[in-house]
Amino acid sequence: MAQQRSKNTSGKQRAMAEQAGAGLEGKSANQAVEAAGIAADRLRSLVERIERLEEEKQALAGDIREVFAEAKGAGFDTKIMRQVIKLRKMESDDRQEQETLLDLYKQALGMLH
């Protein structure tokens, strides 16, 4: 189903590009695309910014992996560290509500002593 939508979308995009190119012989590709209502330079700029940010994101993910490896080497449980980081991101009220529900569920299942 997703492939079908993808094919339909690419077909529509191809048709738009063909329409943009019709009657524009001798004009640049950017002019043809802009005639179709797409600012090619702006689009290129946005795509390039996203690509740079994706590269930065990959670099940061690598740095984070290194810090977790360092923590593991120092004897810390990285699974627990990830949970602590997740909890620190939460609002205090949300965290408290989650902890209360967790305790309630544990009690219902006989997991609290």
Secondary structure, DSSP 8 states (H G I E B T S, - for coil): -HHHHHHHHHHHHHHHHHHHHTT-TTS-HHHHHHHTT--HHHHHHHHHHHHHHHHHHHHHHHHHHHHHHHHHHTT--HHHHHHHHHHHHS-HHHHHHHHHHHHHHHHHTT---
